[in-house]
Amino acid sequence: MSRETRHSNGQPYNEVIEVTPALAAAWLDQNENNRSINWNYVSQLSRDMKAGRFACTHQGIAFDTTGRLIDGQHRLWAVMEADQPVHIRVFRNEPPTNMVHVDGNHPRRAADRISLGGSLGTVRTDELATLRTMLGGISMANRRRTVHEEMELLQEHRAAIHFAHEALPPCRTAGVANCMTRAVVARAWYGVADSWALTRFAEVLRTGTSSGEQEHPIVLLRNQLLDIRRQGATRAARLRQYALTSRGLLAYLRSEPLTVLRAPSYELFLLPEEIEAAA
């Protein structure tokens, strides 16, 4: 059956089309009464398109029986921002009432999507939380990344993240084994030659049982983390948890005889790419 026949009889159909920036602009002119644009999401899609990571799937562009765009506006804006054509599946003659059902299901979490991709095996949500916190660093800069970007970064840093999760598994004492403390340990993994020292730091932090003055900074840190945890899980609290963990770990590694633990204002453990950028 030809495209014209399918179109003329009013039945829904779909086809894969190379959508150019000009075509995307023309289709966006048919965009009425749609939801507000999430420009962060548009930017993420655009980066994937430029990097060749955007895949043509069953999710694409949809027009109703009147020719009105009812799904895919973010993809079209991304094509224009990327300024390059991409192949997208286009659905036509969809009932106008389908607008109510679009995006109404429970969205997959990033960890689920990466796991279903298969290349990295099973990926847990707490692993991604550690990755994001580690990349954000002491300022916890919250850069939104695409799933593909996070897959690449997770593959790059997974050994460090795996070490941090092995050293700081979930425990009953809330506040000492979370993405903030694990992110610091993961960062330190790159620069600390003695991995046993990191393992011991994590053990004392979890249990609260120390064996000597050298481990006193860990005890100071643990007490402060527990106190912060009782104050609530705010962004300010997370920033303080991260900064204090960095300072406590550094003091332990250097055998500093601290009596007071103060949060630093700068990153104490740099990632390899940060060291390279600073050189």
Buried (B, 14 or more C-beta within 10 A) or exposed (E): EEEEEBEEEEEBBBEEBEBBBEBBEEBBEBBEEBEEEBEEBBBBBBBBBBEEBBEBEEBBBBBBEEEBBBBBBBBBBBBBBBEBBBEBBBBBBBEEEBBEEBEEEEEEEBBBBBBEEEEEEEBEEBBBBBBBBBBBBBEBEEEEBBBBBBBEBBEBBBEBBBBBBEBBEEEEBEBBBBBBBBBBBBBBBBEBEEEEBBBBBBBBBBEEEBEEEBBBBBBBBBEBBBEBBEEEEEEEBBBBBBBBBBBBBBBBBEEEEBEEBEBEEEBBBBBEEBEEEEE
